Amino acid sequence: MGKQYRDQEYLVKIGKRIVEIRDLRKITQEKLAELTEIDTRQIGRIERAETNVSISSLKLIADHLKISVSDLLDFSKSIEK
Amino acid sequence: MGKQYRDQEYLVKIGKRIVEIRDLRKITQEKLAELTEIDTRQIGRIERAETNVSISSLKLIADHLKISVSDLLDFSKSIEK
């Protein structure tokens, strides 16, 4: 793995944003885990900013939340239902 | 590490985008490595899509390329000099 360069504040924003969009889409953590084939516990860790998510995992999550990664990371952008 | 969920095509786009912006900013790989404190070889691996970059590393790279991660990942968006 090598050295980690974590930006905790940024990870927290991303986690909260995922929860916000997931709730809006009425998708549970378990359902998102099933759709993305990412472990439910890992989805939880990403949402709680306990892990430095890879861009591929974030892409997979964004795809299944029907949003681009770019829009997911544009925290000021409102989400279309 | 656990299971990897790599989206190779997406990683390639990100790598090319980083090179494009880095060139526009006239920053070498070595200089970007120095600025971000990410190993030069790792910068190379990210640019060649040989690694699944973490969101924190991407944030660090974007910050030093004076672009938001959201804009870096919006491949259609033109870059301001």
Backbone of each chain as ProteinMPNN parsed JSONL, in Angstrom:
{"seq_chain_A": "MGKQYRDQEYLVKIGKRIVEIRDLRKITQEKLAELTEIDTRQIGRIERAETNVSISSLKLIADHLKISVSDLLDFSKSIEK", "coords_chain_A": {"N_chain_A": [[0.821, -1.211, 0.0], [1.944, 1.267, 0.764], [2.664, 4.659, 1.753], [0.006, 6.511, 3.212], [-2.095, 9.144, 2.191], [-4.115, 10.796, 3.655], [-7.014, 12.775, 3.625], [-8.877, 13.764, 5.874], [-11.129, 15.419, 6.343], [-12.144, 15.835, 3.802], [-12.786, 13.222, 3.089], [-14.858, 12.786, 4.892], [-16.796, 14.569, 3.94], [-17.352, 13.356, 1.471], [-18.382, 10.888, 2.292], [-20.724, 11.685, 3.664], [-22.083, 12.827, 1.558], [-22.55, 10.619, -0.078], [-24.317, 9.169, 1.569], [-26.433, 11.003, 1.617], [-27.27, 11.057, -1.096], [-27.845, 8.366, -1.473], [-29.966, 8.017, 0.34], [-31.842, 9.717, -0.832], [-32.302, 8.339, -3.146], [-33.578, 6.252, -2.083], [-32.241, 3.878, -1.383], [-30.924, 1.251, 0.461], [-28.019, 0.668, 2.598], [-27.372, -2.016, 2.419], [-28.579, -2.741, 0.017], [-27.143, -1.146, -1.757], [-24.65, -2.264, -1.428], [-25.152, -4.771, -2.496], [-25.74, -4.111, -5.171], [-23.314, -2.936, -6.023], [-21.514, -4.864, -5.458], [-19.73, -4.471, -3.454], [-18.584, -5.05, -0.204], [-20.945, -4.831, 2.486], [-20.039, -3.853, 4.962], [-17.813, -2.435, 4.146], [-18.992, -0.446, 2.57], [-20.228, 0.924, 4.655], [-17.942, 1.786, 6.046], [-16.844, 3.526, 4.161], [-18.87, 5.459, 4.055], [-18.716, 6.45, 6.626], [-16.294, 7.602, 6.562], [-14.07, 6.122, 7.264], [-12.27, 4.891, 5.736], [-9.978, 5.212, 3.023], [-11.271, 5.668, 0.208], [-11.036, 4.03, -2.964], [-10.746, 5.255, -6.335], [-11.999, 3.653, -8.214], [-13.872, 2.198, -6.708], [-15.451, 4.305, -5.874], [-16.449, 5.158, -8.309], [-18.012, 2.98, -9.01], [-19.941, 3.04, -6.98], [-21.065, 5.578, -7.502], [-22.085, 5.144, -10.088], [-24.164, 3.325, -9.543], [-25.744, 4.892, -7.988], [-26.752, 6.511, -9.799], [-25.418, 8.87, -10.7], [-22.819, 11.075, -11.783], [-19.313, 10.676, -10.989], [-18.034, 13.063, -10.847], [-20.165, 14.88, -10.337], [-21.001, 13.824, -7.912], [-18.889, 14.565, -6.348], [-19.072, 17.264, -6.424], [-20.016, 19.103, -4.162], [-21.776, 21.18, -3.799], [-23.653, 20.969, -5.672], [-27.019, 20.361, -6.512], [-29.02, 17.419, -6.214], [-30.587, 15.554, -8.714], [-33.748, 14.017, -8.622]], "CA_chain_A": [[0.0, 0.0, 0.0], [2.757, 2.471, 0.849], [2.21, 5.75, 2.61], [-1.343, 6.997, 2.947], [-2.187, 10.598, 2.214], [-5.537, 10.952, 3.927], [-7.574, 14.095, 3.868], [-10.045, 13.275, 6.623], [-12.27, 16.315, 6.161], [-12.666, 15.567, 2.456], [-13.408, 11.893, 3.146], [-16.118, 12.949, 5.633], [-17.745, 15.196, 2.999], [-17.743, 12.353, 0.473], [-19.233, 9.91, 2.985], [-22.035, 12.297, 3.91], [-22.695, 13.026, 0.24], [-23.044, 9.305, -0.513], [-25.513, 8.886, 2.379], [-27.478, 11.932, 1.156], [-27.778, 10.624, -2.408], [-28.418, 7.031, -1.278], [-31.276, 8.215, 0.977], [-32.706, 10.329, -1.839], [-32.648, 7.27, -4.097], [-34.238, 5.21, -1.275], [-31.449, 2.655, -1.467], [-30.28, 0.939, 1.745], [-26.599, 0.279, 2.53], [-27.344, -3.419, 1.994], [-28.926, -2.766, -1.405], [-26.002, -0.56, -2.483], [-23.607, -3.291, -1.377], [-25.562, -5.815, -3.442], [-25.62, -3.557, -6.525], [-21.914, -2.643, -6.367], [-20.699, -6.02, -5.043], [-18.783, -4.054, -2.408], [-19.055, -5.537, 1.094], [-21.77, -3.868, 3.241], [-19.2, -3.204, 5.986], [-16.948, -1.482, 3.435], [-19.869, 0.699, 2.256], [-20.344, 1.65, 5.923], [-16.657, 2.449, 6.334], [-16.722, 4.655, 3.221], [-19.829, 6.496, 4.467], [-18.242, 7.038, 7.893], [-14.944, 8.148, 6.289], [-13.079, 5.322, 7.984], [-11.36, 4.312, 4.752], [-9.605, 6.089, 1.908], [-11.903, 4.94, -0.901], [-10.366, 4.108, -4.267], [-11.562, 5.912, -7.359], [-12.833, 2.636, -8.871], [-15.02, 1.921, -5.833], [-16.307, 5.495, -5.906], [-17.112, 5.13, -9.617], [-19.019, 1.917, -8.923], [-21.002, 3.573, -6.118], [-21.717, 6.67, -8.238], [-22.865, 4.533, -11.187], [-25.391, 2.712, -9.021], [-26.572, 5.971, -7.433], [-27.181, 7.265, -10.991], [-24.806, 10.197, -10.672], [-21.412, 10.986, -12.189], [-18.394, 10.885, -9.862], [-17.807, 14.507, -10.838], [-21.289, 15.526, -9.628], [-20.977, 13.351, -6.522], [-17.837, 15.313, -5.64], [-19.391, 18.69, -6.458], [-20.919, 19.051, -3.004], [-22.764, 22.265, -3.841], [-24.611, 20.656, -6.74], [-28.201, 19.656, -6.024], [-29.198, 16.099, -6.829], [-31.871, 15.299, -9.379], [-34.406, 12.777, -8.169]], "C_chain_A": [[0.86, 1.268, 0.0], [2.094, 3.5, 1.741], [0.8, 6.189, 2.215], [-1.364, 8.516, 3.068], [-3.655, 10.934, 2.437], [-5.909, 12.392, 4.196], [-8.92, 13.822, 4.535], [-11.294, 14.113, 6.374], [-12.966, 16.056, 4.815], [-13.381, 14.217, 2.426], [-14.77, 11.956, 3.859], [-17.194, 13.547, 4.716], [-18.264, 14.185, 1.986], [-18.707, 11.338, 1.091], [-20.641, 10.442, 3.192], [-22.806, 12.474, 2.6], [-23.275, 11.698, -0.279], [-24.326, 8.946, 0.245], [-26.69, 9.721, 1.879], [-28.114, 11.424, -0.146], [-28.451, 9.252, -2.282], [-29.815, 7.127, -0.663], [-32.291, 8.766, -0.024], [-33.195, 9.278, -2.845], [-33.389, 6.115, -3.41], [-33.566, 3.842, -1.437], [-30.774, 2.434, -0.109], [-28.797, 0.645, 1.512], [-26.493, -1.136, 1.953], [-27.609, -3.532, 0.487], [-27.762, -2.223, -2.238], [-24.84, -1.558, -2.537], [-23.891, -4.379, -2.417], [-25.345, -5.348, -4.883], [-24.156, -3.426, -6.945], [-21.003, -3.85, -6.172], [-19.539, -5.596, -4.14], [-19.402, -4.512, -1.086], [-19.835, -4.447, 1.855], [-20.94, -3.118, 4.277], [-18.293, -2.152, 5.356], [-17.753, -0.237, 3.025], [-20.012, 1.568, 3.517], [-19.081, 2.43, 6.251], [-16.45, 3.666, 5.426], [-17.636, 5.8, 3.678], [-19.397, 7.193, 5.755], [-16.819, 7.588, 7.77], [-13.866, 7.408, 7.068], [-12.08, 4.66, 7.033], [-11.13, 5.316, 3.62], [-10.042, 5.388, 0.623], [-11.099, 5.101, -2.206], [-11.322, 4.717, -5.28], [-12.46, 4.894, -8.08], [-14.064, 2.29, -8.027], [-16.0, 3.093, -5.871], [-17.099, 5.553, -7.223], [-18.272, 4.124, -9.608], [-20.223, 2.396, -8.101], [-21.79, 4.647, -6.866], [-22.614, 6.119, -9.349], [-24.21, 4.01, -10.67], [-26.292, 3.711, -8.302], [-27.031, 6.911, -8.556], [-26.699, 8.716, -10.957], [-23.375, 10.031, -11.195], [-20.537, 11.2, -10.959], [-18.144, 12.388, -9.715], [-18.916, 15.249, -10.076], [-21.353, 15.079, -8.164], [-19.997, 14.186, -5.708], [-18.019, 16.829, -5.729], [-20.475, 18.903, -5.4], [-22.009, 20.112, -3.03], [-23.88, 21.972, -4.847], [-25.815, 19.899, -6.176], [-28.43, 18.398, -6.859], [-30.566, 15.996, -7.475], [-32.456, 13.992, -8.891], [-34.487, 11.777, -9.312]], "O_chain_A": [[0.536, 2.236, -0.689], [1.087, 3.228, 2.396], [0.454, 6.23, 1.034], [-0.723, 9.09, 3.947], [-4.356, 11.315, 1.5], [-5.21, 13.121, 4.899], [-9.949, 13.672, 3.875], [-12.389, 13.573, 6.212], [-14.193, 16.06, 4.713], [-14.443, 14.08, 1.819], [-15.713, 11.265, 3.473], [-18.341, 13.101, 4.709], [-19.455, 14.154, 1.676], [-19.717, 10.978, 0.487], [-21.625, 9.75, 2.931], [-24.022, 12.293, 2.55], [-24.365, 11.674, -0.85], [-25.297, 8.48, -0.349], [-27.803, 9.217, 1.734], [-29.337, 11.371, -0.272], [-29.487, 9.001, -2.898], [-30.734, 6.42, -1.077], [-33.445, 8.339, -0.058], [-34.329, 9.322, -3.321], [-33.775, 5.138, -4.052], [-34.221, 2.813, -1.603], [-30.124, 3.34, 0.411], [-28.37, 0.406, 0.382], [-25.638, -1.415, 1.112], [-26.96, -4.305, -0.218], [-27.436, -2.769, -3.292], [-24.147, -1.679, -3.547], [-22.991, -4.841, -3.118], [-24.829, -6.096, -5.713], [-23.795, -3.757, -8.075], [-19.87, -3.869, -6.652], [-18.509, -6.267, -4.069], [-20.608, -4.374, -0.881], [-19.432, -3.284, 1.864], [-21.101, -1.912, 4.46], [-18.034, -1.107, 5.954], [-17.258, 0.886, 3.12], [-19.927, 2.794, 3.446], [-19.139, 3.583, 6.679], [-15.946, 4.701, 5.863], [-17.23, 6.961, 3.688], [-19.675, 8.375, 5.954], [-16.216, 7.99, 8.765], [-12.869, 8.0, 7.482], [-11.165, 3.96, 7.465], [-11.984, 6.149, 3.316], [-9.285, 4.62, 0.029], [-10.561, 6.17, -2.495], [-12.54, 4.696, -5.104], [-13.561, 5.239, -8.509], [-15.16, 2.111, -8.558], [-17.216, 2.901, -5.898], [-18.265, 5.947, -7.241], [-19.355, 4.391, -10.128], [-21.373, 2.181, -8.483], [-23.021, 4.636, -6.87], [-23.748, 6.565, -9.529], [-25.254, 4.229, -11.285], [-27.459, 3.424, -8.036], [-27.619, 7.962, -8.301], [-27.471, 9.653, -11.158], [-22.789, 8.958, -11.06], [-20.965, 11.834, -9.995], [-18.055, 12.91, -8.604], [-18.635, 16.137, -9.271], [-21.715, 15.862, -7.286], [-20.235, 14.481, -4.537], [-17.222, 17.589, -5.179], [-21.671, 18.888, -5.692], [-23.039, 19.972, -2.371], [-24.911, 22.644, -4.865], [-25.653, 18.916, -5.452], [-28.08, 18.331, -8.037], [-31.582, 16.313, -6.856], [-31.755, 12.989, -8.761], [-35.005, 10.674, -9.133]]}, "seq_chain_B": "MGKQYRDQEYLVKIGKRIVEIRDLRKITQEKLAELTEIDTRQIGRIERAETNVSISSLKLIADHLKISVSDLLDFSKSIEK", "coords_chain_B": {"N_chain_B": [[-6.229, -5.156, 1.902], [-8.329, -6.329, 0.381], [-10.917, -7.243, -1.989], [-10.491, -5.977, -5.283], [-12.019, -3.485, -7.257], [-11.67, -2.706, -10.118], [-11.908, -0.275, -12.65], [-10.784, -0.187, -15.519], [-10.825, 1.354, -17.885], [-11.842, 3.78, -17.018], [-9.869, 4.537, -15.201], [-7.773, 4.938, -16.988], [-8.708, 7.177, -18.414], [-8.641, 9.087, -16.348], [-5.898, 9.148, -15.761], [-4.837, 10.145, -18.192], [-6.065, 12.613, -18.219], [-4.888, 13.851, -15.986], [-2.23, 14.045, -16.9], [-2.664, 15.779, -19.057], [-3.554, 18.153, -17.771], [-1.408, 18.638, -16.075], [0.646, 19.077, -17.928], [-0.332, 21.404, -19.15], [-0.102, 23.121, -17.032], [2.539, 23.273, -16.94], [4.073, 21.587, -15.275], [6.344, 19.212, -14.162], [6.45, 15.566, -13.822], [8.141, 14.986, -11.717], [8.152, 17.365, -10.294], [5.467, 17.527, -9.553], [5.353, 15.311, -7.914], [7.032, 16.183, -5.884], [5.572, 18.372, -4.892], [3.193, 17.164, -3.993], [4.122, 15.257, -2.315], [3.9, 12.638, -3.015], [5.308, 9.658, -4.171], [7.418, 9.781, -7.064], [7.383, 7.584, -8.824], [4.929, 6.519, -8.19], [3.212, 8.553, -9.01], [3.667, 8.294, -11.756], [2.601, 5.721, -12.125], [-0.089, 6.216, -11.561], [-0.715, 7.985, -13.632], [-0.372, 6.314, -15.806], [-2.398, 4.578, -15.396], [-1.933, 2.312, -13.884], [-2.49, 1.808, -11.339], [-5.009, 1.777, -8.802], [-6.035, 4.603, -7.919], [-6.335, 6.315, -4.776], [-8.925, 8.318, -3.309], [-7.981, 10.361, -1.687], [-5.327, 10.739, -2.556], [-5.863, 11.583, -5.134], [-7.173, 13.949, -4.591], [-5.108, 15.441, -3.492], [-3.374, 15.643, -5.677], [-5.045, 17.026, -7.472], [-5.422, 19.429, -6.03], [-2.83, 20.54, -6.156], [-2.614, 20.883, -8.837], [-4.235, 22.926, -9.191], [-7.055, 22.665, -9.527], [-10.421, 21.519, -9.069], [-11.337, 18.298, -7.726], [-13.695, 17.413, -8.758], [-13.887, 18.858, -11.195], [-11.593, 17.888, -12.423], [-12.427, 15.319, -12.903], [-14.449, 15.72, -14.652], [-14.412, 15.149, -17.673], [-15.037, 16.418, -20.028], [-14.875, 19.033, -19.572], [-13.276, 22.098, -20.196], [-9.966, 23.239, -19.404], [-9.011, 25.886, -17.356], [-6.371, 28.139, -17.86]], "CA_chain_B": [[-6.772, -4.476, 0.72], [-9.612, -6.903, -0.035], [-11.184, -7.34, -3.416], [-10.354, -4.739, -6.049], [-13.075, -3.299, -8.236], [-11.031, -1.765, -11.02], [-12.56, 0.107, -13.89], [-9.549, 0.185, -16.204], [-11.082, 2.42, -18.855], [-12.013, 5.013, -16.242], [-8.537, 4.874, -14.677], [-7.002, 5.46, -18.133], [-9.183, 8.553, -18.649], [-8.148, 9.941, -15.256], [-4.455, 9.297, -15.956], [-4.617, 11.059, -19.327], [-6.531, 13.938, -17.789], [-3.852, 14.396, -15.096], [-1.107, 14.428, -17.768], [-3.103, 16.953, -19.821], [-3.584, 19.34, -16.896], [-0.029, 18.841, -15.603], [1.373, 19.7, -19.052], [-0.865, 22.761, -19.286], [0.436, 23.906, -15.901], [3.999, 23.18, -17.087], [4.622, 20.941, -14.083], [6.865, 17.871, -14.477], [6.085, 14.494, -12.886], [9.008, 15.121, -10.541], [7.686, 18.537, -9.534], [4.173, 17.156, -8.95], [5.706, 14.396, -6.819], [7.588, 17.013, -4.808], [4.478, 19.18, -4.335], [2.184, 16.322, -3.327], [4.826, 14.282, -1.465], [3.634, 11.287, -3.509], [6.48, 9.159, -4.889], [7.389, 10.003, -8.522], [6.968, 6.338, -9.493], [3.483, 6.365, -7.968], [2.585, 9.518, -9.941], [3.742, 7.633, -13.062], [1.637, 4.602, -12.145], [-1.438, 6.804, -11.63], [-0.888, 8.542, -14.985], [-0.465, 5.193, -16.752], [-3.538, 3.751, -14.961], [-1.434, 1.034, -13.375], [-2.901, 1.684, -9.942], [-6.34, 2.275, -8.493], [-5.7, 5.737, -7.045], [-7.283, 6.628, -3.698], [-9.524, 9.647, -3.454], [-7.118, 11.34, -1.009], [-4.207, 11.044, -3.454], [-6.405, 12.358, -6.258], [-7.451, 15.295, -4.052], [-3.804, 16.08, -3.328], [-2.914, 15.947, -7.034], [-5.923, 18.083, -7.997], [-5.102, 20.677, -5.31], [-1.568, 21.101, -6.647], [-2.821, 21.255, -10.249], [-5.169, 24.069, -9.124], [-8.345, 22.272, -10.107], [-11.176, 20.699, -8.123], [-11.407, 16.894, -8.15], [-14.906, 17.332, -9.579], [-13.555, 19.324, -12.553], [-10.61, 16.951, -12.979], [-13.155, 14.12, -13.34], [-15.416, 16.101, -15.683], [-13.434, 15.09, -18.768], [-15.448, 17.287, -21.137], [-14.689, 20.427, -19.142], [-11.983, 22.656, -20.583], [-9.169, 23.66, -18.249], [-8.537, 27.282, -17.344], [-4.916, 28.261, -17.654]], "C_chain_B": [[-8.151, -5.024, 0.336], [-9.745, -6.886, -1.544], [-11.05, -5.979, -4.089], [-11.467, -4.67, -7.087], [-12.576, -2.29, -9.253], [-11.836, -1.526, -12.27], [-11.434, 0.697, -14.743], [-9.732, 1.378, -17.145], [-11.188, 3.785, -18.16], [-10.668, 5.487, -15.693], [-7.656, 5.474, -15.774], [-7.392, 6.912, -18.418], [-8.63, 9.512, -17.606], [-6.653, 10.206, -15.439], [-4.139, 10.295, -17.063], [-4.995, 12.496, -18.973], [-5.483, 14.616, -16.885], [-2.658, 14.874, -15.931], [-1.44, 15.718, -18.52], [-3.016, 18.227, -18.969], [-2.169, 19.672, -16.41], [0.804, 19.525, -16.686], [0.957, 21.165, -19.234], [-0.3, 23.686, -18.204], [1.971, 23.951, -15.933], [4.675, 22.646, -15.825], [5.107, 19.55, -14.49], [6.314, 16.856, -13.47], [6.855, 14.66, -11.581], [8.532, 16.27, -9.653], [6.366, 18.206, -8.838], [4.395, 16.219, -7.759], [6.197, 15.184, -5.61], [6.474, 17.788, -4.098], [3.52, 18.337, -3.495], [2.792, 15.398, -2.277], [4.389, 12.838, -1.776], [4.862, 10.881, -4.333], [6.344, 9.366, -6.411], [6.913, 8.761, -9.266], [5.462, 6.117, -9.356], [2.707, 7.344, -8.859], [2.551, 8.896, -11.341], [2.715, 6.514, -13.19], [0.198, 5.115, -12.266], [-1.7, 7.309, -13.056], [-1.023, 7.437, -16.035], [-1.589, 4.22, -16.385], [-3.109, 2.368, -14.488], [-1.805, 0.816, -11.914], [-4.281, 2.307, -9.773], [-6.181, 3.381, -7.451], [-6.773, 5.96, -5.968], [-7.778, 8.055, -3.891], [-8.664, 10.72, -2.766], [-5.921, 11.727, -1.874], [-4.686, 11.907, -4.614], [-6.692, 13.796, -5.831], [-6.147, 16.096, -3.963], [-3.26, 16.527, -4.695], [-3.717, 17.112, -7.607], [-5.597, 19.428, -7.348], [-3.857, 21.334, -5.91], [-1.617, 21.412, -8.146], [-3.842, 22.4, -10.358], [-6.476, 23.791, -9.864], [-9.103, 21.493, -9.031], [-11.18, 19.256, -8.638], [-12.613, 16.711, -9.076], [-14.625, 17.758, -11.027], [-12.521, 18.411, -13.215], [-11.335, 15.733, -13.568], [-14.266, 14.433, -14.345], [-14.608, 16.276, -16.969], [-13.768, 16.033, -19.922], [-15.164, 18.758, -20.82], [-13.305, 20.939, -19.554], [-11.298, 23.257, -19.36], [-8.777, 25.121, -18.398], [-7.047, 27.302, -17.09], [-4.636, 28.991, -16.352]], "O_chain_B": [[-9.047, -4.25, 0.001], [-8.806, -6.558, -2.269], [-11.449, -4.957, -3.531], [-11.812, -5.672, -7.714], [-13.012, -1.139, -9.251], [-12.375, -2.454, -12.872], [-11.162, 1.897, -14.703], [-8.902, 2.287, -17.19], [-10.69, 4.796, -18.656], [-10.363, 6.679, -15.714], [-6.888, 6.403, -15.524], [-6.533, 7.767, -18.636], [-8.2, 10.618, -17.935], [-6.194, 11.339, -15.292], [-3.291, 11.174, -16.903], [-4.334, 13.453, -19.375], [-5.23, 15.814, -17.014], [-2.134, 15.966, -15.706], [-0.616, 16.629, -18.611], [-2.471, 19.243, -19.403], [-1.785, 20.839, -16.342], [1.574, 20.442, -16.398], [1.796, 22.041, -19.444], [-0.058, 24.87, -18.439], [2.611, 24.571, -15.084], [5.693, 23.168, -15.37], [4.356, 18.79, -15.101], [5.787, 17.221, -12.419], [6.306, 14.5, -10.491], [8.512, 16.16, -8.427], [6.166, 18.56, -7.676], [3.718, 16.321, -6.736], [5.833, 14.897, -4.47], [6.434, 17.855, -2.87], [3.093, 18.753, -2.418], [2.079, 14.825, -1.453], [4.491, 11.946, -0.933], [5.387, 11.684, -5.104], [5.271, 9.147, -6.973], [6.139, 8.857, -10.218], [4.807, 5.605, -10.263], [1.659, 6.992, -9.4], [1.532, 8.962, -12.03], [2.049, 6.374, -14.216], [-0.623, 4.533, -12.975], [-2.774, 7.085, -13.613], [-1.715, 7.614, -17.038], [-1.715, 3.158, -16.996], [-3.826, 1.384, -14.668], [-1.484, -0.215, -11.323], [-4.665, 3.229, -10.493], [-6.193, 3.119, -6.248], [-7.967, 5.81, -6.228], [-7.136, 8.878, -4.544], [-8.628, 11.864, -3.219], [-5.541, 12.897, -1.926], [-4.002, 12.844, -5.027], [-6.485, 14.737, -6.596], [-6.1, 17.275, -4.315], [-2.755, 17.64, -4.842], [-3.153, 18.061, -8.154], [-5.507, 20.446, -8.033], [-3.839, 22.543, -6.142], [-0.756, 22.125, -8.661], [-4.253, 22.788, -11.452], [-6.926, 24.574, -10.701], [-8.481, 20.872, -8.169], [-11.043, 19.02, -9.838], [-12.558, 15.956, -10.047], [-15.069, 17.101, -11.969], [-12.568, 18.188, -14.424], [-10.921, 15.185, -14.589], [-14.943, 13.527, -14.831], [-14.181, 17.378, -17.312], [-12.89, 16.404, -20.701], [-15.211, 19.614, -21.704], [-12.292, 20.292, -19.292], [-11.946, 23.715, -18.419], [-8.272, 25.538, -19.441], [-6.529, 26.589, -16.231], [-3.475, 29.195, -15.997]]}, "name": "protein", "num_of_chains": 2, "seq": "MGKQYRDQEYLVKIGKRIVEIRDLRKITQEKLAELTEIDTRQIGRIERAETNVSISSLKLIADHLKISVSDLLDFSKSIEKMGKQYRDQEYLVKIGKRIVEIRDLRKITQEKLAELTEIDTRQIGRIERAETNVSISSLKLIADHLKISVSDLLDFSKSIEK"}
